[in-house]
Amino acid sequence: MTRYEARRAIGATARALLSGALSYIEGARKIARLRFCADLEWDPDIVPFVGIDSETDALPMRDSLWDPEALKDLQPKIDRAERWAREFGKEHCEQLVKRFGGMS
């Protein structure tokens, strides 16, 4: 993946987060992975997503192979983490969309 493609993917991910099409935890994980290809390891609008990823890395996501009962028990914790991630990451998403959301 080129730097341009990674930045475009970051912009698209941020747009999906803001629209509600993607959870902030899932999106943060994707943005955190893309930061290296995008050459944005220490970018102030990327670093918060690395933090979200780090703080939520023990939580399973929708496509998880976890036991349904275990997921049901964890759902309140996942919901709290998702609310926190949205509050923490929203402003940075808006900035990423401004910077990279129009790349085509």
N, C-alpha and C positions, 0 to 999 in steps of 0.2 A: 504494500500500500504506500502510495506517495504521501508526502507531507500535505499536499493540496487535498487529496482524497480523505485523509484523516481529519483535516480541519472541516471539510464539508460534512463529514459524518458526525463530527462533534456538533456542528450547527444544527443538523437534522435531529440529532438526539435531544438537544436542548429544546428545540421546537416541539418535539413529541412530549417532553416533560411538561412544558407549559400548557399544552393542549389537553393533558390528561391521558394521552394515548399510551404512555409508558410510565411506570412507577418511578419515583425519584431514586429509590434504592437500585433498581435495575439500570436506570439511566446513568447513575453515578458510577456503577461498575463498568459500564461501557465506556464512558468518558475517561475514567481512570486508565483503562487499557489503551485507549487511543492516544493518550497524551504523548507517548514516546514517539510514535510515527509522526505525530503532528508537530514534534519539536517544541512542545509546550509544557515540559515537565514542571516548571516552577511558575507558570503563569498564574496571576492572582485570581483569575476566574476559573481555573482548572483545579487548583489545590483544594478548594472546599469539597470537590467531588471525590478527591482522594481520601479526604477525611471521612466523608459519608461512607465510602466503600470500606474503610478501615473499621469504623464504628459498627457497621452492620454485617461484616463478613461472616458472622456465625449464623445469620438468618437465612433460611432457604427462600427461594423464589418460586414463582408459579410453576415453572417447568421442572420442579424438583422431584426427586424420586422418594421423598420422605413419606413415611407412614401417614395416611390421612388423619388419624387420631392425634398424632404428634403435631401435625400442622394446625389442627383445630385448637390444640392447647396453646400453641405459640402465636396464634393469630392476634390476640390483643397486643403482644409485644411487637409484632410486625407492624400493626397499625400505628402504634405510638412512634416507632422508628420512622415510618413513612411520613407521618405528620412533621416530625422533627426535621427530616431530610428536606421536605418541601419548604419549610420555613427557612432553613439554613441555605438552601441552594437556589431558591427562586430568583433572587436578584442577580446571581451569577449566570443563571440560565438566560435571563433577559439580555445580559451583556454578551453572552456567547452567540445568541441569535443575531444581535446587532452586528457582531464582528464576522461571523461565519455562516449565518443562516441564509444569506443571499447567494452563496457560492453555487454555481451550477456547472 
